[in-house]
Amino acid sequence: MKLNALWIAAIASLAIAGCNKAESPAEVSHDATTAAAEGQRDVADAAADAREDNADAQKDVADASADRDAGQVADAAQDASKTAAEGDFKVAVAQAEAGHKIAVQKCEALSGNAQDDCKNRADADLDNAKRQAERRRDGTG
């Protein structure tokens, strides 16, 4: 029974030690390049969605203008403004998340506490970028 406990403890300590092991520069470069490509796709998708949503909102404004209903035009314009702000927010978040993925992959070149600190900074930068995007969207910053 004690032998099993020792084996489990040994395996657990090896697993924990391996978590903060530095990857080779080639691995880090490959992973960062992959993360960058995925991030570019995510940002492009978010931008395409935002353009489509903005086009739909602008069509609603044009339709309301054609009907010559000032109330509908004002409502449609307000909705279009919110749609544009939400689109900008989604693109900004996609950009921040893409940058975060790359930063985390680059942290893998480090080991131990340096790797943990690097990842914590990347997480904090992501959180900060999301908060800034929210403030811009909500018009409070």
Contacts in CASP RR format, 6 or more apart in sequence:
PFRMAT RR
TARGET T0000
AUTHOR 0000-0000-0000
METHOD contacts of the structure
MODEL  1
MKLNALWIAAIASLAIAGCNKAESPAEVSHDATTAAAEGQRDVADAAADA
REDNADAQKDVADASADRDAGQVADAAQDASKTAAEGDFKVAVAQAEAGH
KIAVQKCEALSGNAQDDCKNRADADLDNAKRQAERRRDGTG
20 111 0 8 1.000
20 112 0 8 1.000
20 113 0 8 1.000
20 115 0 8 1.000
20 116 0 8 1.000
21 111 0 8 1.000
21 112 0 8 1.000
22 108 0 8 1.000
22 109 0 8 1.000
22 110 0 8 1.000
22 111 0 8 1.000
22 115 0 8 1.000
23 31 0 8 1.000
23 108 0 8 1.000
23 109 0 8 1.000
25 109 0 8 1.000
27 108 0 8 1.000
28 105 0 8 1.000
28 106 0 8 1.000
28 108 0 8 1.000
28 109 0 8 1.000
31 105 0 8 1.000
31 108 0 8 1.000
32 102 0 8 1.000
32 105 0 8 1.000
32 106 0 8 1.000
34 105 0 8 1.000
35 98 0 8 1.000
35 99 0 8 1.000
35 101 0 8 1.000
35 102 0 8 1.000
35 104 0 8 1.000
35 105 0 8 1.000
36 98 0 8 1.000
36 101 0 8 1.000
36 102 0 8 1.000
38 98 0 8 1.000
38 101 0 8 1.000
39 94 0 8 1.000
39 97 0 8 1.000
39 98 0 8 1.000
39 99 0 8 1.000
39 101 0 8 1.000
39 102 0 8 1.000
40 98 0 8 1.000
42 94 0 8 1.000
42 97 0 8 1.000
42 98 0 8 1.000
43 91 0 8 1.000
43 94 0 8 1.000
43 95 0 8 1.000
43 98 0 8 1.000
45 94 0 8 1.000
46 87 0 8 1.000
46 90 0 8 1.000
46 91 0 8 1.000
46 93 0 8 1.000
46 94 0 8 1.000
47 91 0 8 1.000
47 94 0 8 1.000
49 87 0 8 1.000
49 90 0 8 1.000
50 84 0 8 1.000
50 86 0 8 1.000
50 87 0 8 1.000
50 88 0 8 1.000
50 90 0 8 1.000
50 91 0 8 1.000
53 83 0 8 1.000
53 86 0 8 1.000
53 87 0 8 1.000
54 80 0 8 1.000
54 83 0 8 1.000
54 84 0 8 1.000
54 87 0 8 1.000
56 83 0 8 1.000
57 76 0 8 1.000
57 79 0 8 1.000
57 80 0 8 1.000
57 83 0 8 1.000
57 84 0 8 1.000
58 80 0 8 1.000
60 76 0 8 1.000
60 79 0 8 1.000
60 80 0 8 1.000
61 73 0 8 1.000
61 76 0 8 1.000
61 77 0 8 1.000
61 80 0 8 1.000
63 76 0 8 1.000
64 71 0 8 1.000
64 72 0 8 1.000
64 73 0 8 1.000
64 75 0 8 1.000
64 76 0 8 1.000
65 73 0 8 1.000
85 136 0 8 1.000
85 137 0 8 1.000
85 138 0 8 1.000
85 139 0 8 1.000
86 137 0 8 1.000
88 133 0 8 1.000
88 136 0 8 1.000
88 137 0 8 1.000
89 133 0 8 1.000
89 134 0 8 1.000
89 136 0 8 1.000
89 137 0 8 1.000
92 129 0 8 1.000
92 132 0 8 1.000
92 133 0 8 1.000
92 136 0 8 1.000
93 129 0 8 1.000
93 130 0 8 1.000
93 133 0 8 1.000
95 129 0 8 1.000
96 125 0 8 1.000
96 126 0 8 1.000
96 129 0 8 1.000
96 130 0 8 1.000
96 133 0 8 1.000
97 126 0 8 1.000
99 126 0 8 1.000
100 122 0 8 1.000
100 123 0 8 1.000
100 125 0 8 1.000
100 126 0 8 1.000
103 118 0 8 1.000
103 121 0 8 1.000
103 122 0 8 1.000
103 125 0 8 1.000
104 119 0 8 1.000
104 122 0 8 1.000
106 118 0 8 1.000
107 115 0 8 1.000
107 118 0 8 1.000
107 119 0 8 1.000
107 122 0 8 1.000
108 115 0 8 1.000
110 118 0 8 1.000
132 141 0 8 1.000
135 141 0 8 1.000
END
